């Protein structure tokens, strides 16, 4: 009895995910160890006996192959090791505290980008060639051109320093979320709006919709009943790179707003040569991206069953 094709596809994706994460971790391990300096290199060197204890505690006294095998074995058991920079915490504890923060910011930013981007793109497509369409596309192009490390300080300057409406940073209150989410969402809103507009214009010009329009169907009914779902297929495919955009941008945004998230730990870990923290963050983010890719593929298959047959 042959396995179901969907089970075969799922098994193949899981195998690809495992290989991808192993290669990602191995490459990151090699690059971190190849970089000059070490986690305990300071202007004032520690006494030799103290340095020897630290090296033994963190396996730095072993050869690189043994260090790699030890790290890989622990990682396979779910143990990402102790943090070099935060000796009172393990990497698992730091990630468990940071992941919900980053997930909240990233999830809200992606949701805001989808809601606003699809709505603005549909509005522009229904008024193609008009002044509102041109204005929206100009603003979308501007939103794509301005990087996050410029957007985030500008938001702080406007809403925190000048208007005093929102805090400039920190974490723990609902208003601490607003500016980081907007900073993460703005470029994605712009791209989603342009993508939705282009896809919807192609869909609305399809022969079957022209025939439906000739039968007297209103533009609103054509949009919501017939055109929107197929037009959103490119948007569904864009969700994976959008998530990567949010994840990579979170490092800058979390640094600007002082948010204790994954991106901030990644930057601090890289600057301080905290090998285990950087490796742990990379593996967790890689696993999340792989999981999102699988979920997006399933969503696209539901929206267009023909994709399941490929």
Secondary structure, DSSP 8 states (H G I E B T S, - for coil): ----HHHHHHHHHHHHHHHHHHHHHHHHHHHHHHSSS-TT--SS---HHHHHHHHHHTTTTS-HHHHHHHHHHHHHTT---B-SS-TTSBHHHHHHHHHHHHHHHHHHHHHHHHHHHHHHHHHHHHTTTSHHHHHHHHHHHHHHHS-HHHHHHHHIIIIIIIS--S-SS-SSSTHHHHHHHHHHHHHHHHHHHHHHHHHHHHHHTSHHHHHHHHTT--HHHIIIIIIHHHHTHHHHHHHHHHHHHHHHHHHHHHHHHT--SHHHHHHHHHHTT-HHHHHHHHHHHHHHHHHHHHHHHHHHHHH-GGGGG-
